């Protein structure tokens, strides 16, 4: 069952890395939108 534990650990690590990468992309997009909203100045 040592191999099974290794597989489970690898899967959890992979899921963590994927969710962290997705969170980073979401944060970057949100920060970019916030900066863009700050820069734009509505004329009306």
Gaussian input, Z-matrix of N, CA and C with variables (Angstrom, degrees):
# hf/3-21g

backbone

0 1
 N
 C     1     B1
 C     2     B2     1     A1
 N     3     B3     2     A2     1     D1
 C     4     B4     3     A3     2     D2
 C     5     B5     4     A4     3     D3
 N     6     B6     5     A5     4     D4
 C     7     B7     6     A6     5     D5
 C     8     B8     7     A7     6     D6
 N     9     B9     8     A8     7     D7
 C    10    B10     9     A9     8     D8
 C    11    B11    10    A10     9     D9
 N    12    B12    11    A11    10    D10
 C    13    B13    12    A12    11    D11
 C    14    B14    13    A13    12    D12
 N    15    B15    14    A14    13    D13
 C    16    B16    15    A15    14    D14
 C    17    B17    16    A16    15    D15
 N    18    B18    17    A17    16    D16
 C    19    B19    18    A18    17    D17
 C    20    B20    19    A19    18    D18
 N    21    B21    20    A20    19    D19
 C    22    B22    21    A21    20    D20
 C    23    B23    22    A22    21    D21
 N    24    B24    23    A23    22    D22
 C    25    B25    24    A24    23    D23
 C    26    B26    25    A25    24    D24
 N    27    B27    26    A26    25    D25
 C    28    B28    27    A27    26    D26
 C    29    B29    28    A28    27    D27
 N    30    B30    29    A29    28    D28
 C    31    B31    30    A30    29    D29
 C    32    B32    31    A31    30    D30
 N    33    B33    32    A32    31    D31
 C    34    B34    33    A33    32    D32
 C    35    B35    34    A34    33    D33
 N    36    B36    35    A35    34    D34
 C    37    B37    36    A36    35    D35
 C    38    B38    37    A37    36    D36
 N    39    B39    38    A38    37    D37
 C    40    B40    39    A39    38    D38
 C    41    B41    40    A40    39    D39
 N    42    B42    41    A41    40    D40
 C    43    B43    42    A42    41    D41
 C    44    B44    43    A43    42    D42
 N    45    B45    44    A44    43    D43
 C    46    B46    45    A45    44    D44
 C    47    B47    46    A46    45    D45
 N    48    B48    47    A47    46    D46
 C    49    B49    48    A48    47    D47
 C    50    B50    49    A49    48    D48
 N    51    B51    50    A50    49    D49
 C    52    B52    51    A51    50    D50
 C    53    B53    52    A52    51    D51
 N    54    B54    53    A53    52    D52
 C    55    B55    54    A54    53    D53
 C    56    B56    55    A55    54    D54
 N    57    B57    56    A56    55    D55
 C    58    B58    57    A57    56    D56
 C    59    B59    58    A58    57    D57
 N    60    B60    59    A59    58    D58
 C    61    B61    60    A60    59    D59
 C    62    B62    61    A61    60    D60
 N    63    B63    62    A62    61    D61
 C    64    B64    63    A63    62    D62
 C    65    B65    64    A64    63    D63
 N    66    B66    65    A65    64    D64
 C    67    B67    66    A66    65    D65
 C    68    B68    67    A67    66    D66
 N    69    B69    68    A68    67    D67
 C    70    B70    69    A69    68    D68
 C    71    B71    70    A70    69    D69
 N    72    B72    71    A71    70    D70
 C    73    B73    72    A72    71    D71
 C    74    B74    73    A73    72    D72
 N    75    B75    74    A74    73    D73
 C    76    B76    75    A75    74    D74
 C    77    B77    76    A76    75    D75
 N    78    B78    77    A77    76    D76
 C    79    B79    78    A78    77    D77
 C    80    B80    79    A79    78    D78
 N    81    B81    80    A80    79    D79
 C    82    B82    81    A81    80    D80
 C    83    B83    82    A82    81    D81
 N    84    B84    83    A83    82    D82
 C    85    B85    84    A84    83    D83
 C    86    B86    85    A85    84    D84
 N    87    B87    86    A86    85    D85
 C    88    B88    87    A87    86    D86
 C    89    B89    88    A88    87    D87
 N    90    B90    89    A89    88    D88
 C    91    B91    90    A90    89    D89
 C    92    B92    91    A91    90    D90
 N    93    B93    92    A92    91    D91
 C    94    B94    93    A93    92    D92
 C    95    B95    94    A94    93    D93
 N    96    B96    95    A95    94    D94
 C    97    B97    96    A96    95    D95
 C    98    B98    97    A97    96    D96
 N    99    B99    98    A98    97    D97
 C   100   B100    99    A99    98    D98
 C   101   B101   100   A100    99    D99
 N   102   B102   101   A101   100   D100
 C   103   B103   102   A102   101   D101
 C   104   B104   103   A103   102   D102
 N   105   B105   104   A104   103   D103
 C   106   B106   105   A105   104   D104
 C   107   B107   106   A106   105   D105
 N   108   B108   107   A107   106   D106
 C   109   B109   108   A108   107   D107
 C   110   B110   109   A109   108   D108
 N   111   B111   110   A110   109   D109
 C   112   B112   111   A111   110   D110
 C   113   B113   112   A112   111   D111
 N   114   B114   113   A113   112   D112
 C   115   B115   114   A114   113   D113
 C   116   B116   115   A115   114   D114
 N   117   B117   116   A116   115   D115
 C   118   B118   117   A117   116   D116
 C   119   B119   118   A118   117   D117
 N   120   B120   119   A119   118   D118
 C   121   B121   120   A120   119   D119
 C   122   B122   121   A121   120   D120
 N   123   B123   122   A122   121   D121
 C   124   B124   123   A123   122   D122
 C   125   B125   124   A124   123   D123
 N   126   B126   125   A125   124   D124
 C   127   B127   126   A126   125   D125
 C   128   B128   127   A127   126   D126
 N   129   B129   128   A128   127   D127
 C   130   B130   129   A129   128   D128
 C   131   B131   130   A130   129   D129

   B1=1.4679
   B2=1.5294
   B3=1.3215
   B4=1.4655
   B5=1.5273
   B6=1.3143
   B7=1.4551
   B8=1.5302
   B9=1.3242
   B10=1.4653
   B11=1.5254
   B12=1.3261
   B13=1.4666
   B14=1.5231
   B15=1.3158
   B16=1.4632
   B17=1.5268
   B18=1.3311
   B19=1.4676
   B20=1.5219
   B21=1.3279
   B22=1.4635
   B23=1.5285
   B24=1.3265
   B25=1.4654
   B26=1.5256
   B27=1.3218
   B28=1.4601
   B29=1.5249
   B30=1.3271
   B31=1.4671
   B32=1.5240
   B33=1.3417
   B34=1.4570
   B35=1.5240
   B36=1.3247
   B37=1.4635
   B38=1.5262
   B39=1.3277
   B40=1.4595
   B41=1.5255
   B42=1.3350
   B43=1.4610
   B44=1.5237
   B45=1.3234
   B46=1.4589
   B47=1.5143
   B48=1.3303
   B49=1.4607
   B50=1.5247
   B51=1.3249
   B52=1.4647
   B53=1.5250
   B54=1.3303
   B55=1.4630
   B56=1.5265
   B57=1.3336
   B58=1.4659
   B59=1.5268
   B60=1.3350
   B61=1.4608
   B62=1.5309
   B63=1.3280
   B64=1.4621
   B65=1.5206
   B66=1.3300
   B67=1.4645
   B68=1.5257
   B69=1.3283
   B70=1.4627
   B71=1.5244
   B72=1.3358
   B73=1.4703
   B74=1.5219
   B75=1.3338
   B76=1.4656
   B77=1.5244
   B78=1.3327
   B79=1.4630
   B80=1.5224
   B81=1.3227
   B82=1.4649
   B83=1.5280
   B84=1.3192
   B85=1.4621
   B86=1.5248
   B87=1.3288
   B88=1.4649
   B89=1.5273
   B90=1.3223
   B91=1.4631
   B92=1.5266
   B93=1.3329
   B94=1.4605
   B95=1.5250
   B96=1.3318
   B97=1.4653
   B98=1.5186
   B99=1.3335
   B100=1.4617
   B101=1.5234
   B102=1.3369
   B103=1.4618
   B104=1.5261
   B105=1.3242
   B106=1.4615
   B107=1.5319
   B108=1.3319
   B109=1.4620
   B110=1.5251
   B111=1.3310
   B112=1.4605
   B113=1.5172
   B114=1.3266
   B115=1.4624
   B116=1.5182
   B117=1.3272
   B118=1.4639
   B119=1.5213
   B120=1.3074
   B121=1.4662
   B122=1.5233
   B123=1.3178
   B124=1.4765
   B125=1.5269
   B126=1.3184
   B127=1.4639
   B128=1.5189
   B129=1.3183
   B130=1.4598
   B131=1.5168
   A1=111.51
   A2=116.38
   A3=118.92
   A4=110.33
   A5=115.34
   A6=119.59
   A7=110.50
   A8=116.39
   A9=120.81
   A10=110.49
   A11=117.14
   A12=120.37
   A13=110.47
   A14=116.25
   A15=119.90
   A16=111.08
   A17=116.06
   A18=120.17
   A19=110.10
   A20=117.27
   A21=120.74
   A22=109.94
   A23=117.14
   A24=120.40
   A25=110.71
   A26=117.26
   A27=120.58
   A28=110.86
   A29=116.58
   A30=120.17
   A31=110.34
   A32=116.98
   A33=119.53
   A34=111.26
   A35=117.07
   A36=120.45
   A37=110.19
   A38=116.53
   A39=120.63
   A40=110.89
   A41=116.53
   A42=119.84
   A43=110.66
   A44=116.65
   A45=119.98
   A46=111.50
   A47=117.23
   A48=120.64
   A49=110.75
   A50=116.79
   A51=120.39
   A52=110.71
   A53=116.97
   A54=119.42
   A55=110.55
   A56=117.91
   A57=120.73
   A58=110.46
   A59=116.98
   A60=120.09
   A61=110.28
   A62=116.92
   A63=119.87
   A64=110.36
   A65=117.59
   A66=120.91
   A67=110.46
   A68=117.06
   A69=119.99
   A70=110.57
   A71=117.05
   A72=119.57
   A73=110.34
   A74=117.13
   A75=120.48
   A76=109.94
   A77=116.85
   A78=120.61
   A79=110.80
   A80=117.76
   A81=120.76
   A82=110.09
   A83=117.12
   A84=120.17
   A85=110.39
   A86=116.56
   A87=119.45
   A88=110.72
   A89=117.15
   A90=120.45
   A91=110.10
   A92=116.70
   A93=119.98
   A94=109.97
   A95=117.19
   A96=120.13
   A97=110.69
   A98=117.31
   A99=120.43
   A100=109.97
   A101=117.36
   A102=120.48
   A103=109.61
   A104=117.27
   A105=120.60
   A106=109.93
   A107=117.27
   A108=120.41
   A109=110.25
   A110=117.30
   A111=119.84
   A112=110.94
   A113=116.70
   A114=120.77
   A115=110.56
   A116=117.01
   A117=119.55
   A118=110.26
   A119=114.72
   A120=120.81
   A121=107.89
   A122=117.86
   A123=118.78
   A124=111.47
   A125=116.33
   A126=120.94
   A127=110.69
   A128=117.16
   A129=119.09
   A130=108.02
   D1=-0.97
   D2=178.41
   D3=-64.08
   D4=-38.48
   D5=179.36
   D6=-64.60
   D7=-39.00
   D8=179.19
   D9=-61.28
   D10=-43.57
   D11=178.80
   D12=-61.77
   D13=-40.05
   D14=179.58
   D15=-63.82
   D16=-41.82
   D17=179.60
   D18=-64.05
   D19=-43.56
   D20=179.85
   D21=-62.64
   D22=-43.78
   D23=179.02
   D24=-62.72
   D25=-40.86
   D26=179.81
   D27=-65.07
   D28=-41.51
   D29=-179.98
   D30=-64.53
   D31=-43.99
   D32=179.48
   D33=-64.54
   D34=-39.95
   D35=178.20
   D36=-63.18
   D37=-42.76
   D38=179.84
   D39=-63.69
   D40=-43.68
   D41=178.70
   D42=-62.56
   D43=-41.55
   D44=178.40
   D45=-62.18
   D46=-43.14
   D47=-179.84
   D48=-64.97
   D49=-40.75
   D50=-179.57
   D51=-66.06
   D52=-44.85
   D53=-179.55
   D54=-66.73
   D55=-35.60
   D56=178.09
   D57=-66.54
   D58=-41.63
   D59=178.34
   D60=-64.11
   D61=-41.39
   D62=178.53
   D63=-63.86
   D64=-40.81
   D65=179.13
   D66=-64.02
   D67=-40.12
   D68=178.44
   D69=-62.62
   D70=-41.97
   D71=179.58
   D72=-64.69
   D73=-41.36
   D74=179.86
   D75=-64.29
   D76=-44.00
   D77=179.29
   D78=-62.91
   D79=-42.41
   D80=179.95
   D81=-63.25
   D82=-42.72
   D83=179.33
   D84=-65.48
   D85=-39.82
   D86=-179.69
   D87=-66.81
   D88=-41.83
   D89=178.83
   D90=-64.83
   D91=-38.68
   D92=179.62
   D93=-64.97
   D94=-42.33
   D95=177.98
   D96=-63.46
   D97=-41.43
   D98=-179.19
   D99=-64.01
   D100=-43.34
   D101=179.37
   D102=-64.48
   D103=-40.29
   D104=179.95
   D105=-65.30
   D106=-39.42
   D107=179.20
   D108=-66.46
   D109=-32.69
   D110=178.08
   D111=-69.12
   D112=-39.14
   D113=-173.72
   D114=-73.27
   D115=-43.04
   D116=-175.07
   D117=-67.01
   D118=138.91
   D119=-178.90
   D120=-125.13
   D121=103.97
   D122=-178.57
   D123=-62.45
   D124=133.68
   D125=-174.99
   D126=-77.84
   D127=-39.76
   D128=-177.87
   D129=-73.65

